[in-house]
Amino acid sequence: MRSHTAYMTFETADRRELVRITDDVQAAVDAAGIAEGMALVSAMHITAGVWVNDDEPGLHADALEWLDKLAPPSWMEPANEVARQLRPDPGDYRHHRGGEDNGDAHLKNLLVHHQVVLPVTKGRLDLGPWQQVFYCEFDGRRRKRLVIKVLGE
């Protein structure tokens, strides 16, 4: 069995951003030199995640809006009454008592999750026709890392 580890560093311009990394993951698979196996892609921060979905801007906007409704950022006005009701009592995240303002980003990580495992077949990521891999940043504008671990034969 062979293994290969690659790291990526991100410093997004925006607080929230989806970055397509499919080609980077495939490059790690190529560097591993495996034909059959899997690739683990894992965000190394608790306010970021990894997502497999369509690379369509409308879907990205919808997903970020949906996440904001489930975990409303306190630094912006809630999108609607449901989002207002989902804010923690007494109206702000308890996490912020320590001086942070990213409580929503921690909850978004729980919803999207921090990692995915992808199949590798005949040396290629075995994804569906519209599937792409994304690094999901929920509290950006600072350096964060991601690890890609490829295992196989």
Secondary structure as UniProt FT lines:
FT   STRAND          2..10
FT   STRAND          17..20
FT   HELIX           22..32
FT   STRAND          36..43
FT   TURN            46..47
FT   STRAND          48..53
FT   HELIX           57..70
FT   TURN            74..75
FT   HELIX           81..86
FT   TURN            89..90
FT   HELIX           94..98
FT   HELIX           103..112
FT   STRAND          115..121
FT   TURN            122..123
FT   STRAND          124..125
FT   TURN            129..130
FT   STRAND          132..137
FT   STRAND          144..152
//
